[in-house]
Amino acid sequence: MKLNEDSHEVSRGGTDIRLTATEFSLLRFLMLNADRVLSKEQILDRVWEYDFGRESNIVEIYISYLRKKIDHGRSPMIHTLRRVGYILRAGTPVEQES
């Protein structure tokens, strides 16, 4: 997985992946914290910077969008730890370009 912050481009396995600005921000945050469990609250604070309240499912919705785009037909990279949060794990190295 490659993420270029300057051009807002993402690719996996040589295939370009088109993301919205919010999806890009979410993926960037997950990649910066790869192999670290992130709670829903941490994600809301860092990606949205807005208090949606505990009842909001905005994180789940955007995690679902990302999974459909980056994991489609490939080994999953985003994993859910029930009642704990989300973790990005990759079988191959995660690269971030700046």
OpenMM code with the backbone's topology and positions (N, CA, C; nanometers):
from openmm import Vec3, app, unit

residues = "MET LYS LEU ASN GLU ASP SER HIS GLU VAL SER ARG GLY GLY THR ASP ILE ARG LEU THR ALA THR GLU PHE SER LEU LEU ARG PHE LEU MET LEU ASN ALA ASP ARG VAL LEU SER LYS GLU GLN ILE LEU ASP ARG VAL TRP GLU TYR ASP PHE GLY ARG GLU SER ASN ILE VAL GLU ILE TYR ILE SER TYR LEU ARG LYS LYS ILE ASP HIS GLY ARG SER PRO MET ILE HIS THR LEU ARG ARG VAL GLY TYR ILE LEU ARG ALA GLY THR PRO VAL GLU GLN GLU SER".split()
positions = [
    Vec3(0.0859, -0.1168, 0.0000),
    Vec3(0.0000, 0.0000, 0.0000),
    Vec3(0.0901, 0.1226, 0.0000),
    Vec3(0.0604, 0.2138, -0.0903),
    Vec3(0.1337, 0.3402, -0.0973),
    Vec3(0.0353, 0.4552, -0.0860),
    Vec3(0.0742, 0.5562, -0.0094),
    Vec3(-0.0077, 0.6746, 0.0092),
    Vec3(0.0823, 0.7955, -0.0129),
    Vec3(0.0424, 0.8817, -0.1057),
    Vec3(0.1187, 1.0030, -0.1343),
    Vec3(0.0388, 1.1218, -0.0830),
    Vec3(0.0895, 1.1848, 0.0224),
    Vec3(0.0165, 1.2962, 0.0836),
    Vec3(0.0099, 1.4189, -0.0064),
    Vec3(0.1143, 1.4421, -0.0861),
    Vec3(0.1162, 1.5598, -0.1720),
    Vec3(0.0108, 1.5540, -0.2822),
    Vec3(-0.0013, 1.4378, -0.3446),
    Vec3(-0.0955, 1.4250, -0.4563),
    Vec3(-0.2279, 1.3616, -0.4165),
    Vec3(-0.2379, 1.3173, -0.2906),
    Vec3(-0.3566, 1.2475, -0.2405),
    Vec3(-0.3866, 1.1234, -0.3239),
    Vec3(-0.2817, 1.0525, -0.3625),
    Vec3(-0.2970, 0.9293, -0.4391),
    Vec3(-0.2668, 0.8091, -0.3504),
    Vec3(-0.3431, 0.7035, -0.3742),
    Vec3(-0.3267, 0.5790, -0.3003),
    Vec3(-0.3216, 0.4656, -0.4018),
    Vec3(-0.2326, 0.3699, -0.3770),
    Vec3(-0.2294, 0.2513, -0.4614),
    Vec3(-0.1990, 0.1295, -0.3756),
    Vec3(-0.2448, 0.0173, -0.4242),
    Vec3(-0.2164, -0.1099, -0.3580),
    Vec3(-0.1886, -0.2120, -0.4658),
    Vec3(-0.0739, -0.2756, -0.4555),
    Vec3(-0.0364, -0.3747, -0.5551),
    Vec3(-0.0284, -0.3177, -0.6948),
    Vec3(0.0091, -0.1902, -0.7058),
    Vec3(0.0217, -0.1260, -0.8350),
    Vec3(-0.1089, -0.0746, -0.8934),
    Vec3(-0.2189, -0.0936, -0.8229),
    Vec3(-0.3496, -0.0476, -0.8685),
    Vec3(-0.3873, 0.0802, -0.7951),
    Vec3(-0.4197, 0.1846, -0.8705),
    Vec3(-0.4623, 0.3110, -0.8106),
    Vec3(-0.6002, 0.2945, -0.7471),
    Vec3(-0.6178, 0.3591, -0.6329),
    Vec3(-0.7442, 0.3528, -0.5596),
    Vec3(-0.7930, 0.4957, -0.5392),
    Vec3(-0.9134, 0.5230, -0.5853),
    Vec3(-0.9710, 0.6567, -0.5711),
    Vec3(-1.0444, 0.6668, -0.4386),
    Vec3(-1.0066, 0.7675, -0.3597),
    Vec3(-1.0684, 0.7887, -0.2295),
    Vec3(-1.1214, 0.9307, -0.2189),
    Vec3(-1.2269, 0.9463, -0.1414),
    Vec3(-1.2749, 1.0805, -0.1084),
    Vec3(-1.1760, 1.1422, -0.0101),
    Vec3(-1.1895, 1.2703, 0.0165),
    Vec3(-1.1000, 1.3378, 0.1106),
    Vec3(-1.1095, 1.2759, 0.2507),
    Vec3(-1.2284, 1.2420, 0.2936),
    Vec3(-1.2455, 1.1817, 0.4261),
    Vec3(-1.1878, 1.0415, 0.4306),
    Vec3(-1.2111, 0.9627, 0.3261),
    Vec3(-1.1536, 0.8281, 0.3198),
    Vec3(-1.0010, 0.8356, 0.3228),
    Vec3(-0.9447, 0.9323, 0.2500),
    Vec3(-0.8004, 0.9504, 0.2477),
    Vec3(-0.7485, 0.9844, 0.3875),
    Vec3(-0.8146, 1.0757, 0.4556),
    Vec3(-0.7739, 1.1138, 0.5917),
    Vec3(-0.7806, 0.9965, 0.6875),
    Vec3(-0.8851, 0.9175, 0.6760),
    Vec3(-0.9001, 0.7998, 0.7613),
    Vec3(-0.7891, 0.6990, 0.7331),
    Vec3(-0.7643, 0.6703, 0.6066),
    Vec3(-0.6581, 0.5759, 0.5715),
    Vec3(-0.5225, 0.6276, 0.6182),
    Vec3(-0.4979, 0.7551, 0.5999),
    Vec3(-0.3717, 0.8153, 0.6448),
    Vec3(-0.3530, 0.7944, 0.7948),
    Vec3(-0.4570, 0.8204, 0.8731),
    Vec3(-0.4490, 0.8028, 1.0178),
    Vec3(-0.4232, 0.6565, 1.0536),
    Vec3(-0.4926, 0.5649, 0.9859),
    Vec3(-0.4698, 0.4221, 1.0103),
    Vec3(-0.3266, 0.3831, 0.9749),
    Vec3(-0.2757, 0.4341, 0.8626),
    Vec3(-0.1403, 0.3999, 0.8201),
    Vec3(-0.0351, 0.4579, 0.9151),
    Vec3(-0.0569, 0.5784, 0.9638),
    Vec3(0.0369, 0.6388, 1.0587),
    Vec3(0.0420, 0.5597, 1.1892),
    Vec3(-0.0647, 0.4856, 1.2154),
    Vec3(-0.0746, 0.4070, 1.3384),
    Vec3(-0.0865, 0.2578, 1.3088),
    Vec3(-0.0235, 0.2128, 1.1998),
    Vec3(-0.0297, 0.0718, 1.1605),
    Vec3(0.0123, -0.0173, 1.2766),
    Vec3(-0.0562, -0.1286, 1.2879),
    Vec3(-0.0314, -0.2279, 1.3928),
    Vec3(-0.0620, -0.1757, 1.5335),
    Vec3(-0.1407, -0.0699, 1.5417),
    Vec3(-0.1841, -0.0157, 1.6696),
    Vec3(-0.3371, -0.0119, 1.6683),
    Vec3(-0.3980, -0.0608, 1.7744),
    Vec3(-0.5441, -0.0581, 1.7833),
    Vec3(-0.5897, 0.0847, 1.8117),
    Vec3(-0.6830, 0.1315, 1.7298),
    Vec3(-0.7371, 0.2667, 1.7441),
    Vec3(-0.8849, 0.2574, 1.7793),
    Vec3(-0.9239, 0.3266, 1.8836),
    Vec3(-1.0645, 0.3257, 1.9239),
    Vec3(-1.1451, 0.4159, 1.8307),
    Vec3(-1.2740, 0.3952, 1.8326),
    Vec3(-1.3659, 0.4796, 1.7553),
    Vec3(-1.3488, 0.6260, 1.7960),
    Vec3(-1.3328, 0.6506, 1.9255),
    Vec3(-1.3174, 0.7874, 1.9758),
    Vec3(-1.1883, 0.8516, 1.9243),
    Vec3(-1.0793, 0.7751, 1.9223),
    Vec3(-0.9530, 0.8279, 1.8704),
    Vec3(-0.9673, 0.8660, 1.7233),
    Vec3(-1.0340, 0.7804, 1.6472),
    Vec3(-1.0526, 0.8067, 1.5042),
    Vec3(-1.1393, 0.9308, 1.4849),
    Vec3(-1.2486, 0.9400, 1.5593),
    Vec3(-1.3353, 1.0577, 1.5483),
    Vec3(-1.2585, 1.1853, 1.5800),
    Vec3(-1.1801, 1.1829, 1.6860),
    Vec3(-1.1042, 1.3018, 1.7270),
    Vec3(-1.0021, 1.3445, 1.6228),
    Vec3(-0.9354, 1.2492, 1.5584),
    Vec3(-0.8257, 1.2823, 1.4681),
    Vec3(-0.8688, 1.3009, 1.3231),
    Vec3(-0.9712, 1.2304, 1.2801),
    Vec3(-1.0118, 1.2378, 1.1392),
    Vec3(-1.1214, 1.3424, 1.1200),
    Vec3(-1.2212, 1.3416, 1.2068),
    Vec3(-1.3337, 1.4336, 1.1915),
    Vec3(-1.3200, 1.5591, 1.2757),
    Vec3(-1.2495, 1.5509, 1.3866),
    Vec3(-1.2331, 1.6646, 1.4769),
    Vec3(-1.3684, 1.7262, 1.5128),
    Vec3(-1.4647, 1.6409, 1.5310),
    Vec3(-1.6010, 1.6846, 1.5613),
    Vec3(-1.6644, 1.5787, 1.6505),
    Vec3(-1.7412, 1.6191, 1.7476),
    Vec3(-1.8058, 1.5251, 1.8376),
    Vec3(-1.9417, 1.4852, 1.7816),
    Vec3(-1.9470, 1.3666, 1.7227),
    Vec3(-2.0721, 1.3145, 1.6683),
    Vec3(-2.1559, 1.2475, 1.7762),
    Vec3(-2.0966, 1.2262, 1.8927),
    Vec3(-2.1659, 1.1550, 1.9994),
    Vec3(-2.1398, 1.0065, 1.9890),
    Vec3(-2.1573, 0.9400, 2.0979),
    Vec3(-2.1273, 0.7961, 2.1048),
    Vec3(-2.2199, 0.7121, 2.0164),
    Vec3(-2.3345, 0.7622, 1.9831),
    Vec3(-2.4309, 0.6843, 1.9062),
    Vec3(-2.4036, 0.6879, 1.7554),
    Vec3(-2.3146, 0.7741, 1.7126),
    Vec3(-2.2865, 0.7870, 1.5703),
    Vec3(-2.2151, 0.6634, 1.5169),
    Vec3(-2.2505, 0.6250, 1.3955),
    Vec3(-2.1829, 0.5122, 1.3325),
    Vec3(-2.0997, 0.5578, 1.2125),
    Vec3(-2.0589, 0.6846, 1.2120),
    Vec3(-1.9833, 0.7404, 1.0994),
    Vec3(-1.8511, 0.6669, 1.0782),
    Vec3(-1.7840, 0.6284, 1.1860),
    Vec3(-1.6569, 0.5556, 1.1728),
    Vec3(-1.6808, 0.4215, 1.1049),
    Vec3(-1.7826, 0.3487, 1.1496),
    Vec3(-1.8134, 0.2185, 1.0905),
    Vec3(-1.8457, 0.2320, 0.9418),
    Vec3(-1.9190, 0.3367, 0.9078),
    Vec3(-1.9560, 0.3585, 0.7675),
    Vec3(-1.8315, 0.3816, 0.6824),
    Vec3(-1.7411, 0.4682, 0.7282),
    Vec3(-1.6219, 0.4981, 0.6492),
    Vec3(-1.5208, 0.3847, 0.6491),
    Vec3(-1.5146, 0.3077, 0.7558),
    Vec3(-1.4300, 0.1874, 0.7547),
    Vec3(-1.4831, 0.0918, 0.6485),
    Vec3(-1.6143, 0.0790, 0.6403),
    Vec3(-1.6760, -0.0062, 0.5386),
    Vec3(-1.6417, 0.0421, 0.3976),
    Vec3(-1.6505, 0.1739, 0.3743),
    Vec3(-1.6147, 0.2298, 0.2433),
    Vec3(-1.4701, 0.1959, 0.2086),
    Vec3(-1.3800, 0.2155, 0.3055),
    Vec3(-1.2384, 0.1876, 0.2807),
    Vec3(-1.2152, 0.0403, 0.2500),
    Vec3(-1.2776, -0.0460, 0.3269),
    Vec3(-1.2605, -0.1899, 0.3034),
    Vec3(-1.3025, -0.2277, 0.1618),
    Vec3(-1.4137, -0.1719, 0.1167),
    Vec3(-1.4609, -0.2035, -0.0182),
    Vec3(-1.3609, -0.1593, -0.1239),
    Vec3(-1.2899, -0.0515, -0.0969),
    Vec3(-1.1963, 0.0024, -0.1962),
    Vec3(-1.0565, -0.0573, -0.1867),
    Vec3(-1.0038, -0.0745, -0.0669),
    Vec3(-0.8646, -0.1202, -0.0574),
    Vec3(-0.8510, -0.2704, -0.0375),
    Vec3(-0.9552, -0.3349, 0.0142),
    Vec3(-0.9465, -0.4785, 0.0395),
    Vec3(-1.0162, -0.5632, -0.0667),
    Vec3(-1.0905, -0.5019, -0.1564),
    Vec3(-1.1691, -0.5751, -0.2561),
    Vec3(-1.0801, -0.6721, -0.3349),
    Vec3(-1.1065, -0.8011, -0.3220),
    Vec3(-1.0338, -0.9039, -0.3958),
    Vec3(-0.8917, -0.9273, -0.3454),
    Vec3(-0.8597, -0.8741, -0.2275),
    Vec3(-0.7250, -0.8872, -0.1725),
    Vec3(-0.7337, -0.9310, -0.0267),
    Vec3(-0.6189, -0.9612, 0.0298),
    Vec3(-0.6141, -0.9922, 0.1728),
    Vec3(-0.6545, -0.8685, 0.2516),
    Vec3(-0.7391, -0.8842, 0.3520),
    Vec3(-0.7832, -0.7682, 0.4292),
    Vec3(-0.6678, -0.7027, 0.5053),
    Vec3(-0.6709, -0.5701, 0.5074),
    Vec3(-0.5719, -0.4941, 0.5819),
    Vec3(-0.6332, -0.4313, 0.7065),
    Vec3(-0.7607, -0.3964, 0.6998),
    Vec3(-0.8289, -0.3320, 0.8127),
    Vec3(-0.9058, -0.4384, 0.8890),
    Vec3(-0.8779, -0.4457, 1.0179),
    Vec3(-0.9404, -0.5473, 1.1021),
    Vec3(-1.0143, -0.4801, 1.2172),
    Vec3(-1.1243, -0.5422, 1.2571),
    Vec3(-1.2044, -0.4938, 1.3684),
    Vec3(-1.1778, -0.5804, 1.4901),
    Vec3(-1.1520, -0.5161, 1.6020),
    Vec3(-1.1451, -0.5858, 1.7305),
    Vec3(-1.2705, -0.5437, 1.8057),
    Vec3(-1.3649, -0.6349, 1.8133),
    Vec3(-1.4952, -0.6025, 1.8714),
    Vec3(-1.4816, -0.5359, 2.0073),
    Vec3(-1.5558, -0.4270, 2.0221),
    Vec3(-1.5627, -0.3468, 2.1443),
    Vec3(-1.4303, -0.2798, 2.1810),
    Vec3(-1.3335, -0.2836, 2.0897),
    Vec3(-1.2044, -0.2207, 2.1169),
    Vec3(-1.1734, -0.1145, 2.0124),
    Vec3(-1.1735, -0.1536, 1.8834),
    Vec3(-1.1432, -0.0574, 1.7784),
    Vec3(-1.1010, -0.1238, 1.6495),
    Vec3(-1.0145, -0.0552, 1.5765),
    Vec3(-0.9706, -0.0986, 1.4445),
    Vec3(-0.8185, -0.0983, 1.4387),
    Vec3(-0.7661, -0.1865, 1.3548),
    Vec3(-0.6221, -0.1945, 1.3362),
    Vec3(-0.5931, -0.2199, 1.1894),
    Vec3(-0.4917, -0.1531, 1.1380),
    Vec3(-0.4478, -0.1761, 1.0010),
    Vec3(-0.3255, -0.2658, 1.0084),
    Vec3(-0.3378, -0.3826, 0.9475),
    Vec3(-0.2270, -0.4776, 0.9396),
    Vec3(-0.2102, -0.5139, 0.7937),
    Vec3(-0.0876, -0.5257, 0.7532),
    Vec3(-0.0604, -0.5586, 0.6139),
    Vec3(0.0345, -0.6776, 0.6071),
    Vec3(0.0103, -0.7660, 0.5109),
    Vec3(0.1029, -0.8758, 0.4865),
    Vec3(0.2291, -0.8228, 0.4203),
    Vec3(0.2137, -0.7103, 0.3509),
    Vec3(0.3275, -0.6453, 0.2876),
    Vec3(0.3493, -0.5112, 0.3560),
    Vec3(0.4676, -0.4557, 0.3453),
    Vec3(0.4943, -0.3289, 0.4137),
    Vec3(0.4012, -0.2167, 0.3682),
    Vec3(0.3655, -0.1331, 0.4619),
    Vec3(0.2854, -0.0145, 0.4356),
    Vec3(0.3822, 0.0995, 0.4111),
    Vec3(0.3699, 0.1667, 0.2969),
    Vec3(0.4607, 0.2756, 0.2630),
    Vec3(0.3831, 0.4060, 0.2586),
    Vec3(0.4464, 0.5073, 0.3095),
    Vec3(0.3860, 0.6411, 0.3030),
    Vec3(0.4842, 0.7333, 0.2345),
    Vec3(0.4388, 0.7938, 0.1260),
    Vec3(0.5224, 0.8879, 0.0525),
    Vec3(0.4882, 1.0292, 0.0986),
    Vec3(0.5874, 1.1143, 0.1019),
    Vec3(0.5569, 1.2536, 0.1384),
    Vec3(0.6076, 1.3489, 0.0340),
] * unit.nanometer
topology = app.Topology()
chain = topology.addChain("A")
for resn in residues:
    res = topology.addResidue(resn, chain)
    for name in ("N", "CA", "C"):
        topology.addAtom(name, app.Element.getBySymbol(name[0]), res)
